[in-house]
Amino acid sequence: MKKEYLSAPLPFVGQKRMFAKEYIKVLGEVKDAKVFVDLFGGSGLLSHITKRQRPDATVVYNDFDNYRRRIENIGRTNTMLDRLRDILVSVPRLKIVPKPIRERILDMMAEEEAETGFVDYITLSTSLLFSMKYATTLEEMRKHTMYNRIRRSGYDANGYLDGIVVESCDYRELFEKYRDRDDVVFLVDPPYLSTDAGTYNMYWKLSDYLDVLTVLVGHRYVYFTSDKSSIVELCDWLGKNKEIGNPFIGATRKEFNASMNYNSHYTDMMLYNVA
Ligand SMILES: C[S@@+](CC[C@H](N)C(=O)[O-])C[C@H]1O[C@@H](n2cnc3c(N)ncnc32)[C@H](O)[C@@H]1O
């Protein structure tokens, strides 16, 4: 029996591990579907679970962030963790890493990157940075205070992506490939609507978030969101007020830029239609 992972084998912010069991139940309700397309694959956890539950189905994982590169480099990351354990031997658990030791760690990372071209900074972050803080580059790592939160054992991802079709493209492109099939289920877990998308490299504004909804119409889907985005509330409201359309068509807009402090700005608007 192949191991079934119920959480991503390497740290990934936004992975749907808390829904793993519920998601498995949903799969039991779509036995006739033959293709599952994970449009926003992230760590690939939903693709992995789908393939384990439905080995007969085609499962397409959209690896937009190149998570598979992190998986492929797991051996190297484990070796770095072994070396870190040695370097950190004199630092008590959860305590700040003193400057000279921190410098050794940063040098080790720089060397590894120069030699191999890849360091899994996200995974190393969970062993070195304050909870939920992540660096994605050496430069970012340098800016953080380090703590000894070293993981006691290595990671493994044996067979995690076995049998899965891996793609890496914009979700719209992948959707176009499969949209006309009637045996497809789309897994739709877009990035959080926010000004800070954590460890992913992009900024998702409301219209990007709303664009994703067009994928759902007329297709079978499993969609994920959070109450932070208020998207379900918005759709409920639109459903009840179908006739309203855009009340600002024909309005004139005046803007006023306001600053709260050096990194927080917003724009106040006045829209008027008095003709
Ligand atoms: C919330 S995460 C998905 C998490 C995933 N379901 C899991 O369990 O690990 C959203 C993912 O969408 C990716 N993404 C961002 N923009 C995208 C785009 N235009 N097309 C496809 N994926 C995109 C992000 O990089 C991120 O990996």
The ligand as an SDF file (V2000), in Angstrom:
LIG
                    3D

 27 29  0  0  0  0  0  0  0  0999 V2000
   -4.1280   28.6510   -1.8120 C   0  0  0  0  0  0  0  0  0  0  0  0
   -2.8290   28.0570   -2.8180 S   0  0  0  0  0  0  0  0  0  0  0  0
   -3.3450   26.4530   -3.2430 C   0  0  0  0  0  0  0  0  0  0  0  0
   -3.0690   25.4640   -2.1450 C   0  0  0  0  0  0  0  0  0  0  0  0
   -3.3000   24.0170   -2.5060 C   0  0  0  0  0  0  0  0  0  0  0  0
   -4.7020   23.6920   -2.7260 N   0  0  0  0  0  0  0  0  0  0  0  0
   -2.7400   23.1100   -1.4290 C   0  0  0  0  0  0  0  0  0  0  0  0
   -3.5010   22.3710   -0.7730 O   0  0  0  0  0  0  0  0  0  0  0  0
   -1.5090   23.1640   -1.2220 O   0  0  0  0  0  0  0  0  0  0  0  0
   -2.9960   28.9680   -4.2950 C   0  0  0  0  0  0  0  0  0  0  0  0
   -1.9240   28.6700   -5.3330 C   0  0  0  0  0  0  0  0  0  0  0  0
   -2.2520   29.3030   -6.5740 O   0  0  0  0  0  0  0  0  0  0  0  0
   -1.0380   29.7290   -7.1830 C   0  0  0  0  0  0  0  0  0  0  0  0
   -1.3370   30.7300   -8.2330 N   0  0  0  0  0  0  0  0  0  0  0  0
   -1.2290   32.0760   -8.1610 C   0  0  0  0  0  0  0  0  0  0  0  0
   -1.5900   32.6540   -9.3180 N   0  0  0  0  0  0  0  0  0  0  0  0
   -1.9230   31.6420  -10.1530 C   0  0  0  0  0  0  0  0  0  0  0  0
   -2.3660   31.5930  -11.5090 C   0  0  0  0  0  0  0  0  0  0  0  0
   -2.5410   32.7070  -12.2100 N   0  0  0  0  0  0  0  0  0  0  0  0
   -2.6220   30.3880  -12.0570 N   0  0  0  0  0  0  0  0  0  0  0  0
   -2.4470   29.2630  -11.3440 C   0  0  0  0  0  0  0  0  0  0  0  0
   -2.0150   29.2390  -10.0420 N   0  0  0  0  0  0  0  0  0  0  0  0
   -1.7600   30.4210   -9.4700 C   0  0  0  0  0  0  0  0  0  0  0  0
   -0.2640   30.2580   -6.0040 C   0  0  0  0  0  0  0  0  0  0  0  0
    1.0740   30.4190   -6.3260 O   0  0  0  0  0  0  0  0  0  0  0  0
   -0.5370   29.1550   -4.9740 C   0  0  0  0  0  0  0  0  0  0  0  0
    0.3460   28.0960   -5.1350 O   0  0  0  0  0  0  0  0  0  0  0  0
  1  2  1  0
  2  3  1  0
  2 10  1  0
  3  4  1  0
  4  5  1  0
  5  6  1  0
  5  7  1  0
  7  8  2  0
  7  9  1  0
 10 11  1  0
 11 12  1  0
 11 26  1  0
 12 13  1  0
 13 14  1  0
 13 24  1  0
 14 15  1  0
 14 23  1  0
 15 16  2  0
 16 17  1  0
 17 18  1  0
 17 23  2  0
 18 19  1  0
 18 20  2  0
 20 21  1  0
 21 22  2  0
 22 23  1  0
 24 25  1  0
 24 26  1  0
 26 27  1  0
M  CHG  2   2   1   9  -1
M  END
$$$$
